[in-house]
Amino acid sequence: MYKVGDKVVYPHHGAGTVVTRESRTVLGETREYLTIKILHNDMTVNVPADNCELVGLRSVIDEDAVKKVVKYLTSGGTDMPKNWNRRFKHNRDKMKTGDIFELAEVVCNLSLRDVDKGLSTGEKQMYVKAKKILASELMYAKNLSEEDAFLWLEDVLTAKNGKPAAAAKRATPAKKPAAKTPAAA
C-alpha cells in the first residue's frame, strides 16, 4: 500500500506525491484516504486507500520503463481511425487506462499527425494534456524538474520528427535573451 512520500500516477491527471494518509468519516463510514498532490496542474486528489487499484492508481515507472517509453515515442506510430471523432475517442480511451505505454502511444500518434496533417482543436488540447501527463511522470522517473522533464519529452519528439535534438543536452532550461532597448537618438 502507498505511504506518505510515494510517487504515484493518477490516471487522466498525472503523477504526484502522496502527501497525507488519514482516516475520515464520511456518511457514517470511516475509511482511510490518500491525499495526492499533483504538481503539474496544482491539483490535490483524495482517494480512498481501498480504492487505489479500482481507480488505477499506480507507482511511477522506473528507468527501465523510461527506455520503453522512449521506444514508443520514437516508433512510427500505430494505425489510427481516419475519422477525427473516432480517432479522438480512441485516444481518449487509451489515456483513461492510466497505462504509461498507451499514453506514450497517444503522444506519439498525435505528434506524427500534427507534423503530417495538423490536429483539430480538440486533438490539440488532447495532445497538450497528454504531454503534460506524460512529462509529469517522467519528471519523477528521471528525477528532473517539471520544466526539464517537459523539455526532455519535447526533445525526444522533435528528434523523432527529424528536427535537431538540443533540449536533452541542456542541464537547465535556456534563459531568454534580455530584451534590447532602442538606442537613444
PyMOL commands that place a pseudoatom at each C-alpha (Angstrom):
pseudoatom trace, name=CA, resn=MET, resi=1, chain=A, elem=C, hetatm=0, pos=[0.000, 0.000, 0.000]
pseudoatom trace, name=CA, resn=TYR, resi=2, chain=A, elem=C, hetatm=0, pos=[1.133, 3.558, -0.651]
pseudoatom trace, name=CA, resn=LYS, resi=3, chain=A, elem=C, hetatm=0, pos=[2.633, 5.703, 2.078]
pseudoatom trace, name=CA, resn=VAL, resi=4, chain=A, elem=C, hetatm=0, pos=[3.384, 9.402, 2.512]
pseudoatom trace, name=CA, resn=GLY, resi=5, chain=A, elem=C, hetatm=0, pos=[6.156, 10.470, 0.135]
pseudoatom trace, name=CA, resn=ASP, resi=6, chain=A, elem=C, hetatm=0, pos=[5.457, 7.809, -2.515]
pseudoatom trace, name=CA, resn=LYS, resi=7, chain=A, elem=C, hetatm=0, pos=[5.366, 8.981, -6.124]
pseudoatom trace, name=CA, resn=VAL, resi=8, chain=A, elem=C, hetatm=0, pos=[2.198, 7.751, -7.803]
pseudoatom trace, name=CA, resn=VAL, resi=9, chain=A, elem=C, hetatm=0, pos=[0.230, 8.254, -11.009]
pseudoatom trace, name=CA, resn=TYR, resi=10, chain=A, elem=C, hetatm=0, pos=[-3.475, 9.053, -11.009]
pseudoatom trace, name=CA, resn=PRO, resi=11, chain=A, elem=C, hetatm=0, pos=[-4.872, 8.258, -14.487]
pseudoatom trace, name=CA, resn=HIS, resi=12, chain=A, elem=C, hetatm=0, pos=[-6.044, 11.220, -16.520]
pseudoatom trace, name=CA, resn=HIS, resi=13, chain=A, elem=C, hetatm=0, pos=[-4.413, 13.706, -14.107]
pseudoatom trace, name=CA, resn=GLY, resi=14, chain=A, elem=C, hetatm=0, pos=[-0.768, 12.671, -13.949]
pseudoatom trace, name=CA, resn=ALA, resi=15, chain=A, elem=C, hetatm=0, pos=[1.929, 11.929, -11.422]
pseudoatom trace, name=CA, resn=GLY, resi=16, chain=A, elem=C, hetatm=0, pos=[2.112, 13.292, -7.926]
pseudoatom trace, name=CA, resn=THR, resi=17, chain=A, elem=C, hetatm=0, pos=[3.230, 12.673, -4.391]
pseudoatom trace, name=CA, resn=VAL, resi=18, chain=A, elem=C, hetatm=0, pos=[1.219, 11.129, -1.565]
pseudoatom trace, name=CA, resn=VAL, resi=19, chain=A, elem=C, hetatm=0, pos=[1.219, 13.964, 0.988]
pseudoatom trace, name=CA, resn=THR, resi=20, chain=A, elem=C, hetatm=0, pos=[-1.105, 12.555, 3.668]
pseudoatom trace, name=CA, resn=ARG, resi=21, chain=A, elem=C, hetatm=0, pos=[-2.729, 9.311, 4.675]
pseudoatom trace, name=CA, resn=GLU, resi=22, chain=A, elem=C, hetatm=0, pos=[-5.558, 9.752, 7.142]
pseudoatom trace, name=CA, resn=SER, resi=23, chain=A, elem=C, hetatm=0, pos=[-8.819, 8.280, 8.368]
pseudoatom trace, name=CA, resn=ARG, resi=24, chain=A, elem=C, hetatm=0, pos=[-12.016, 10.190, 7.660]
pseudoatom trace, name=CA, resn=THR, resi=25, chain=A, elem=C, hetatm=0, pos=[-15.619, 9.542, 8.478]
pseudoatom trace, name=CA, resn=VAL, resi=26, chain=A, elem=C, hetatm=0, pos=[-17.908, 10.196, 5.532]
pseudoatom trace, name=CA, resn=LEU, resi=27, chain=A, elem=C, hetatm=0, pos=[-21.635, 9.412, 5.756]
pseudoatom trace, name=CA, resn=GLY, resi=28, chain=A, elem=C, hetatm=0, pos=[-21.017, 7.452, 8.961]
pseudoatom trace, name=CA, resn=GLU, resi=29, chain=A, elem=C, hetatm=0, pos=[-18.341, 5.254, 7.370]
pseudoatom trace, name=CA, resn=THR, resi=30, chain=A, elem=C, hetatm=0, pos=[-14.707, 5.554, 8.449]
pseudoatom trace, name=CA, resn=ARG, resi=31, chain=A, elem=C, hetatm=0, pos=[-12.190, 4.983, 5.663]
pseudoatom trace, name=CA, resn=GLU, resi=32, chain=A, elem=C, hetatm=0, pos=[-8.550, 5.691, 5.093]
pseudoatom trace, name=CA, resn=TYR, resi=33, chain=A, elem=C, hetatm=0, pos=[-7.777, 8.287, 2.391]
pseudoatom trace, name=CA, resn=LEU, resi=34, chain=A, elem=C, hetatm=0, pos=[-4.648, 9.222, 0.485]
pseudoatom trace, name=CA, resn=THR, resi=35, chain=A, elem=C, hetatm=0, pos=[-4.153, 12.857, -0.448]
pseudoatom trace, name=CA, resn=ILE, resi=36, chain=A, elem=C, hetatm=0, pos=[-2.090, 13.202, -3.606]
pseudoatom trace, name=CA, resn=LYS, resi=37, chain=A, elem=C, hetatm=0, pos=[-0.535, 16.491, -4.708]
pseudoatom trace, name=CA, resn=ILE, resi=38, chain=A, elem=C, hetatm=0, pos=[-0.236, 16.644, -8.495]
pseudoatom trace, name=CA, resn=LEU, resi=39, chain=A, elem=C, hetatm=0, pos=[2.397, 19.247, -9.239]
pseudoatom trace, name=CA, resn=HIS, resi=40, chain=A, elem=C, hetatm=0, pos=[1.972, 19.917, -12.960]
pseudoatom trace, name=CA, resn=ASN, resi=41, chain=A, elem=C, hetatm=0, pos=[-1.589, 21.228, -12.638]
pseudoatom trace, name=CA, resn=ASP, resi=42, chain=A, elem=C, hetatm=0, pos=[-1.534, 22.268, -8.977]
pseudoatom trace, name=CA, resn=MET, resi=43, chain=A, elem=C, hetatm=0, pos=[-4.257, 19.768, -8.100]
pseudoatom trace, name=CA, resn=THR, resi=44, chain=A, elem=C, hetatm=0, pos=[-4.929, 17.791, -4.951]
pseudoatom trace, name=CA, resn=VAL, resi=45, chain=A, elem=C, hetatm=0, pos=[-6.732, 14.456, -5.246]
pseudoatom trace, name=CA, resn=ASN, resi=46, chain=A, elem=C, hetatm=0, pos=[-8.208, 12.431, -2.393]
pseudoatom trace, name=CA, resn=VAL, resi=47, chain=A, elem=C, hetatm=0, pos=[-8.516, 8.693, -2.985]
pseudoatom trace, name=CA, resn=PRO, resi=48, chain=A, elem=C, hetatm=0, pos=[-9.923, 6.097, -0.609]
pseudoatom trace, name=CA, resn=ALA, resi=49, chain=A, elem=C, hetatm=0, pos=[-6.966, 3.805, 0.148]
pseudoatom trace, name=CA, resn=ASP, resi=50, chain=A, elem=C, hetatm=0, pos=[-9.021, 0.689, -0.516]
pseudoatom trace, name=CA, resn=ASN, resi=51, chain=A, elem=C, hetatm=0, pos=[-9.990, 2.027, -3.993]
pseudoatom trace, name=CA, resn=CYS, resi=52, chain=A, elem=C, hetatm=0, pos=[-6.449, 2.678, -5.258]
pseudoatom trace, name=CA, resn=GLU, resi=53, chain=A, elem=C, hetatm=0, pos=[-6.463, -0.277, -7.629]
pseudoatom trace, name=CA, resn=LEU, resi=54, chain=A, elem=C, hetatm=0, pos=[-10.018, 0.409, -8.771]
pseudoatom trace, name=CA, resn=VAL, resi=55, chain=A, elem=C, hetatm=0, pos=[-9.208, 3.998, -9.835]
pseudoatom trace, name=CA, resn=GLY, resi=56, chain=A, elem=C, hetatm=0, pos=[-5.966, 2.886, -11.486]
pseudoatom trace, name=CA, resn=LEU, resi=57, chain=A, elem=C, hetatm=0, pos=[-3.517, 4.482, -9.064]
pseudoatom trace, name=CA, resn=ARG, resi=58, chain=A, elem=C, hetatm=0, pos=[-0.039, 3.065, -9.611]
pseudoatom trace, name=CA, resn=SER, resi=59, chain=A, elem=C, hetatm=0, pos=[3.591, 3.752, -8.785]
pseudoatom trace, name=CA, resn=VAL, resi=60, chain=A, elem=C, hetatm=0, pos=[5.733, 5.921, -11.054]
pseudoatom trace, name=CA, resn=ILE, resi=61, chain=A, elem=C, hetatm=0, pos=[7.751, 3.945, -13.624]
pseudoatom trace, name=CA, resn=ASP, resi=62, chain=A, elem=C, hetatm=0, pos=[11.442, 3.134, -13.202]
pseudoatom trace, name=CA, resn=GLU, resi=63, chain=A, elem=C, hetatm=0, pos=[14.377, 3.917, -15.527]
pseudoatom trace, name=CA, resn=ASP, resi=64, chain=A, elem=C, hetatm=0, pos=[13.932, 0.646, -17.482]
pseudoatom trace, name=CA, resn=ALA, resi=65, chain=A, elem=C, hetatm=0, pos=[10.331, 1.569, -18.245]
pseudoatom trace, name=CA, resn=VAL, resi=66, chain=A, elem=C, hetatm=0, pos=[11.505, 5.052, -19.331]
pseudoatom trace, name=CA, resn=LYS, resi=67, chain=A, elem=C, hetatm=0, pos=[13.587, 3.349, -22.034]
pseudoatom trace, name=CA, resn=LYS, resi=68, chain=A, elem=C, hetatm=0, pos=[10.471, 1.502, -23.222]
pseudoatom trace, name=CA, resn=VAL, resi=69, chain=A, elem=C, hetatm=0, pos=[8.507, 4.775, -23.233]
pseudoatom trace, name=CA, resn=VAL, resi=70, chain=A, elem=C, hetatm=0, pos=[11.186, 6.303, -25.478]
pseudoatom trace, name=CA, resn=LYS, resi=71, chain=A, elem=C, hetatm=0, pos=[10.761, 3.358, -27.862]
pseudoatom trace, name=CA, resn=TYR, resi=72, chain=A, elem=C, hetatm=0, pos=[7.014, 4.018, -28.002]
pseudoatom trace, name=CA, resn=LEU, resi=73, chain=A, elem=C, hetatm=0, pos=[7.597, 7.743, -28.539]
pseudoatom trace, name=CA, resn=THR, resi=74, chain=A, elem=C, hetatm=0, pos=[10.093, 7.196, -31.342]
pseudoatom trace, name=CA, resn=SER, resi=75, chain=A, elem=C, hetatm=0, pos=[8.173, 4.439, -33.112]
pseudoatom trace, name=CA, resn=GLY, resi=76, chain=A, elem=C, hetatm=0, pos=[6.445, 5.116, -36.389]
pseudoatom trace, name=CA, resn=GLY, resi=77, chain=A, elem=C, hetatm=0, pos=[3.119, 5.310, -34.587]
pseudoatom trace, name=CA, resn=THR, resi=78, chain=A, elem=C, hetatm=0, pos=[0.183, 2.952, -34.882]
pseudoatom trace, name=CA, resn=ASP, resi=79, chain=A, elem=C, hetatm=0, pos=[-2.825, 2.785, -37.192]
pseudoatom trace, name=CA, resn=MET, resi=80, chain=A, elem=C, hetatm=0, pos=[-5.412, 5.350, -36.248]
pseudoatom trace, name=CA, resn=PRO, resi=81, chain=A, elem=C, hetatm=0, pos=[-9.019, 5.756, -37.361]
pseudoatom trace, name=CA, resn=LYS, resi=82, chain=A, elem=C, hetatm=0, pos=[-9.291, 8.201, -40.260]
pseudoatom trace, name=CA, resn=ASN, resi=83, chain=A, elem=C, hetatm=0, pos=[-12.396, 9.914, -38.896]
pseudoatom trace, name=CA, resn=TRP, resi=84, chain=A, elem=C, hetatm=0, pos=[-11.356, 12.524, -36.310]
pseudoatom trace, name=CA, resn=ASN, resi=85, chain=A, elem=C, hetatm=0, pos=[-14.284, 11.714, -33.971]
pseudoatom trace, name=CA, resn=ARG, resi=86, chain=A, elem=C, hetatm=0, pos=[-13.289, 8.048, -33.836]
pseudoatom trace, name=CA, resn=ARG, resi=87, chain=A, elem=C, hetatm=0, pos=[-9.607, 8.961, -33.537]
pseudoatom trace, name=CA, resn=PHE, resi=88, chain=A, elem=C, hetatm=0, pos=[-10.381, 11.341, -30.661]
pseudoatom trace, name=CA, resn=LYS, resi=89, chain=A, elem=C, hetatm=0, pos=[-12.416, 8.683, -28.816]
pseudoatom trace, name=CA, resn=HIS, resi=90, chain=A, elem=C, hetatm=0, pos=[-9.731, 6.052, -29.499]
pseudoatom trace, name=CA, resn=ASN, resi=91, chain=A, elem=C, hetatm=0, pos=[-7.036, 8.291, -27.981]
pseudoatom trace, name=CA, resn=ARG, resi=92, chain=A, elem=C, hetatm=0, pos=[-9.219, 9.386, -25.065]
pseudoatom trace, name=CA, resn=ASP, resi=93, chain=A, elem=C, hetatm=0, pos=[-9.926, 5.755, -24.176]
pseudoatom trace, name=CA, resn=LYS, resi=94, chain=A, elem=C, hetatm=0, pos=[-6.185, 4.971, -24.256]
pseudoatom trace, name=CA, resn=MET, resi=95, chain=A, elem=C, hetatm=0, pos=[-5.473, 7.915, -21.934]
pseudoatom trace, name=CA, resn=LYS, resi=96, chain=A, elem=C, hetatm=0, pos=[-8.139, 6.768, -19.475]
pseudoatom trace, name=CA, resn=THR, resi=97, chain=A, elem=C, hetatm=0, pos=[-6.387, 3.430, -18.960]
pseudoatom trace, name=CA, resn=GLY, resi=98, chain=A, elem=C, hetatm=0, pos=[-3.601, 5.120, -16.994]
pseudoatom trace, name=CA, resn=ASP, resi=99, chain=A, elem=C, hetatm=0, pos=[-1.068, 2.880, -18.755]
pseudoatom trace, name=CA, resn=ILE, resi=100, chain=A, elem=C, hetatm=0, pos=[2.140, 4.826, -19.475]
pseudoatom trace, name=CA, resn=PHE, resi=101, chain=A, elem=C, hetatm=0, pos=[2.722, 2.958, -22.745]
pseudoatom trace, name=CA, resn=GLU, resi=102, chain=A, elem=C, hetatm=0, pos=[-0.796, 3.679, -24.007]
pseudoatom trace, name=CA, resn=LEU, resi=103, chain=A, elem=C, hetatm=0, pos=[-0.241, 7.340, -23.117]
pseudoatom trace, name=CA, resn=ALA, resi=104, chain=A, elem=C, hetatm=0, pos=[3.121, 7.359, -24.919]
pseudoatom trace, name=CA, resn=GLU, resi=105, chain=A, elem=C, hetatm=0, pos=[1.408, 5.852, -27.968]
pseudoatom trace, name=CA, resn=VAL, resi=106, chain=A, elem=C, hetatm=0, pos=[-1.186, 8.649, -27.927]
pseudoatom trace, name=CA, resn=VAL, resi=107, chain=A, elem=C, hetatm=0, pos=[1.556, 11.289, -27.667]
pseudoatom trace, name=CA, resn=CYS, resi=108, chain=A, elem=C, hetatm=0, pos=[3.500, 9.644, -30.495]
pseudoatom trace, name=CA, resn=ASN, resi=109, chain=A, elem=C, hetatm=0, pos=[0.466, 9.362, -32.787]
pseudoatom trace, name=CA, resn=LEU, resi=110, chain=A, elem=C, hetatm=0, pos=[-0.693, 12.933, -32.160]
pseudoatom trace, name=CA, resn=SER, resi=111, chain=A, elem=C, hetatm=0, pos=[2.851, 14.217, -32.645]
pseudoatom trace, name=CA, resn=LEU, resi=112, chain=A, elem=C, hetatm=0, pos=[3.110, 12.470, -36.006]
pseudoatom trace, name=CA, resn=ARG, resi=113, chain=A, elem=C, hetatm=0, pos=[-0.323, 13.654, -37.098]
pseudoatom trace, name=CA, resn=ASP, resi=114, chain=A, elem=C, hetatm=0, pos=[0.477, 17.212, -36.015]
pseudoatom trace, name=CA, resn=VAL, resi=115, chain=A, elem=C, hetatm=0, pos=[3.594, 17.242, -38.204]
pseudoatom trace, name=CA, resn=ASP, resi=116, chain=A, elem=C, hetatm=0, pos=[1.928, 15.488, -41.175]
pseudoatom trace, name=CA, resn=LYS, resi=117, chain=A, elem=C, hetatm=0, pos=[-1.583, 16.914, -41.363]
pseudoatom trace, name=CA, resn=GLY, resi=118, chain=A, elem=C, hetatm=0, pos=[-2.200, 19.115, -38.353]
pseudoatom trace, name=CA, resn=LEU, resi=119, chain=A, elem=C, hetatm=0, pos=[-4.595, 18.498, -35.477]
pseudoatom trace, name=CA, resn=SER, resi=120, chain=A, elem=C, hetatm=0, pos=[-8.177, 19.553, -34.855]
pseudoatom trace, name=CA, resn=THR, resi=121, chain=A, elem=C, hetatm=0, pos=[-8.738, 21.899, -31.924]
pseudoatom trace, name=CA, resn=GLY, resi=122, chain=A, elem=C, hetatm=0, pos=[-9.878, 19.010, -29.705]
pseudoatom trace, name=CA, resn=GLU, resi=123, chain=A, elem=C, hetatm=0, pos=[-6.870, 16.920, -30.674]
pseudoatom trace, name=CA, resn=LYS, resi=124, chain=A, elem=C, hetatm=0, pos=[-4.517, 19.849, -29.986]
pseudoatom trace, name=CA, resn=GLN, resi=125, chain=A, elem=C, hetatm=0, pos=[-5.948, 20.151, -26.483]
pseudoatom trace, name=CA, resn=MET, resi=126, chain=A, elem=C, hetatm=0, pos=[-5.646, 16.384, -26.001]
pseudoatom trace, name=CA, resn=TYR, resi=127, chain=A, elem=C, hetatm=0, pos=[-2.040, 16.451, -27.245]
pseudoatom trace, name=CA, resn=VAL, resi=128, chain=A, elem=C, hetatm=0, pos=[-1.099, 19.205, -24.778]
pseudoatom trace, name=CA, resn=LYS, resi=129, chain=A, elem=C, hetatm=0, pos=[-2.798, 17.349, -21.914]
pseudoatom trace, name=CA, resn=ALA, resi=130, chain=A, elem=C, hetatm=0, pos=[-1.234, 14.004, -22.843]
pseudoatom trace, name=CA, resn=LYS, resi=131, chain=A, elem=C, hetatm=0, pos=[2.250, 15.557, -22.988]
pseudoatom trace, name=CA, resn=LYS, resi=132, chain=A, elem=C, hetatm=0, pos=[1.740, 17.220, -19.590]
pseudoatom trace, name=CA, resn=ILE, resi=133, chain=A, elem=C, hetatm=0, pos=[0.598, 13.967, -18.001]
pseudoatom trace, name=CA, resn=LEU, resi=134, chain=A, elem=C, hetatm=0, pos=[3.488, 12.041, -19.552]
pseudoatom trace, name=CA, resn=ALA, resi=135, chain=A, elem=C, hetatm=0, pos=[6.039, 14.700, -18.570]
pseudoatom trace, name=CA, resn=SER, resi=136, chain=A, elem=C, hetatm=0, pos=[4.693, 14.716, -15.005]
pseudoatom trace, name=CA, resn=GLU, resi=137, chain=A, elem=C, hetatm=0, pos=[5.579, 11.038, -14.651]
pseudoatom trace, name=CA, resn=LEU, resi=138, chain=A, elem=C, hetatm=0, pos=[8.901, 11.379, -16.462]
pseudoatom trace, name=CA, resn=MET, resi=139, chain=A, elem=C, hetatm=0, pos=[9.777, 14.179, -14.034]
pseudoatom trace, name=CA, resn=TYR, resi=140, chain=A, elem=C, hetatm=0, pos=[9.716, 11.728, -11.124]
pseudoatom trace, name=CA, resn=ALA, resi=141, chain=A, elem=C, hetatm=0, pos=[11.076, 8.754, -13.070]
pseudoatom trace, name=CA, resn=LYS, resi=142, chain=A, elem=C, hetatm=0, pos=[14.103, 10.688, -14.335]
pseudoatom trace, name=CA, resn=ASN, resi=143, chain=A, elem=C, hetatm=0, pos=[14.463, 12.930, -11.246]
pseudoatom trace, name=CA, resn=LEU, resi=144, chain=A, elem=C, hetatm=0, pos=[14.095, 16.146, -13.257]
pseudoatom trace, name=CA, resn=SER, resi=145, chain=A, elem=C, hetatm=0, pos=[12.385, 19.437, -12.628]
pseudoatom trace, name=CA, resn=GLU, resi=146, chain=A, elem=C, hetatm=0, pos=[8.938, 19.833, -14.170]
pseudoatom trace, name=CA, resn=GLU, resi=147, chain=A, elem=C, hetatm=0, pos=[10.291, 22.138, -16.888]
pseudoatom trace, name=CA, resn=ASP, resi=148, chain=A, elem=C, hetatm=0, pos=[13.292, 19.912, -17.664]
pseudoatom trace, name=CA, resn=ALA, resi=149, chain=A, elem=C, hetatm=0, pos=[11.030, 16.854, -17.972]
pseudoatom trace, name=CA, resn=PHE, resi=150, chain=A, elem=C, hetatm=0, pos=[8.853, 18.684, -20.480]
pseudoatom trace, name=CA, resn=LEU, resi=151, chain=A, elem=C, hetatm=0, pos=[11.941, 19.827, -22.418]
pseudoatom trace, name=CA, resn=TRP, resi=152, chain=A, elem=C, hetatm=0, pos=[13.294, 16.272, -22.398]
pseudoatom trace, name=CA, resn=LEU, resi=153, chain=A, elem=C, hetatm=0, pos=[9.983, 14.965, -23.773]
pseudoatom trace, name=CA, resn=GLU, resi=154, chain=A, elem=C, hetatm=0, pos=[9.895, 17.681, -26.442]
pseudoatom trace, name=CA, resn=ASP, resi=155, chain=A, elem=C, hetatm=0, pos=[13.452, 16.781, -27.403]
pseudoatom trace, name=CA, resn=VAL, resi=156, chain=A, elem=C, hetatm=0, pos=[12.558, 13.110, -27.865]
pseudoatom trace, name=CA, resn=LEU, resi=157, chain=A, elem=C, hetatm=0, pos=[9.568, 14.091, -30.014]
pseudoatom trace, name=CA, resn=THR, resi=158, chain=A, elem=C, hetatm=0, pos=[11.434, 16.644, -32.138]
pseudoatom trace, name=CA, resn=ALA, resi=159, chain=A, elem=C, hetatm=0, pos=[14.367, 14.264, -32.673]
pseudoatom trace, name=CA, resn=LYS, resi=160, chain=A, elem=C, hetatm=0, pos=[11.882, 11.646, -33.871]
pseudoatom trace, name=CA, resn=ASN, resi=161, chain=A, elem=C, hetatm=0, pos=[10.371, 14.105, -36.325]
pseudoatom trace, name=CA, resn=GLY, resi=162, chain=A, elem=C, hetatm=0, pos=[13.764, 14.891, -37.869]
pseudoatom trace, name=CA, resn=LYS, resi=163, chain=A, elem=C, hetatm=0, pos=[14.441, 18.151, -36.073]
pseudoatom trace, name=CA, resn=PRO, resi=164, chain=A, elem=C, hetatm=0, pos=[17.623, 18.924, -34.097]
pseudoatom trace, name=CA, resn=ALA, resi=165, chain=A, elem=C, hetatm=0, pos=[17.802, 17.400, -30.631]
pseudoatom trace, name=CA, resn=ALA, resi=166, chain=A, elem=C, hetatm=0, pos=[19.168, 20.079, -28.350]
pseudoatom trace, name=CA, resn=ALA, resi=167, chain=A, elem=C, hetatm=0, pos=[16.908, 20.211, -25.301]
pseudoatom trace, name=CA, resn=ALA, resi=168, chain=A, elem=C, hetatm=0, pos=[18.152, 16.954, -23.747]
pseudoatom trace, name=CA, resn=LYS, resi=169, chain=A, elem=C, hetatm=0, pos=[21.712, 18.268, -23.723]
pseudoatom trace, name=CA, resn=ARG, resi=170, chain=A, elem=C, hetatm=0, pos=[20.782, 21.213, -21.538]
pseudoatom trace, name=CA, resn=ALA, resi=171, chain=A, elem=C, hetatm=0, pos=[21.197, 20.692, -17.816]
pseudoatom trace, name=CA, resn=THR, resi=172, chain=A, elem=C, hetatm=0, pos=[18.878, 23.617, -17.173]
pseudoatom trace, name=CA, resn=PRO, resi=173, chain=A, elem=C, hetatm=0, pos=[16.399, 25.379, -19.429]
pseudoatom trace, name=CA, resn=ALA, resi=174, chain=A, elem=C, hetatm=0, pos=[17.854, 28.035, -21.697]
pseudoatom trace, name=CA, resn=LYS, resi=175, chain=A, elem=C, hetatm=0, pos=[17.396, 31.576, -20.493]
pseudoatom trace, name=CA, resn=LYS, resi=176, chain=A, elem=C, hetatm=0, pos=[15.561, 34.026, -22.681]
pseudoatom trace, name=CA, resn=PRO, resi=177, chain=A, elem=C, hetatm=0, pos=[17.787, 36.738, -24.104]
pseudoatom trace, name=CA, resn=ALA, resi=178, chain=A, elem=C, hetatm=0, pos=[17.397, 40.117, -22.484]
pseudoatom trace, name=CA, resn=ALA, resi=179, chain=A, elem=C, hetatm=0, pos=[15.184, 42.480, -24.418]
pseudoatom trace, name=CA, resn=LYS, resi=180, chain=A, elem=C, hetatm=0, pos=[17.128, 45.091, -26.337]
pseudoatom trace, name=CA, resn=THR, resi=181, chain=A, elem=C, hetatm=0, pos=[16.292, 48.672, -25.654]
pseudoatom trace, name=CA, resn=PRO, resi=182, chain=A, elem=C, hetatm=0, pos=[16.147, 51.081, -28.574]
pseudoatom trace, name=CA, resn=ALA, resi=183, chain=A, elem=C, hetatm=0, pos=[19.178, 53.321, -28.826]
pseudoatom trace, name=CA, resn=ALA, resi=184, chain=A, elem=C, hetatm=0, pos=[18.572, 56.921, -27.882]
pseudoatom trace, name=CA, resn=ALA, resi=185, chain=A, elem=C, hetatm=0, pos=[18.820, 59.312, -30.843]
for i in range(1, 185): cmd.bond("trace and resi %d" % i, "trace and resi %d" % (i + 1))
show_as sticks, trace
zoom trace
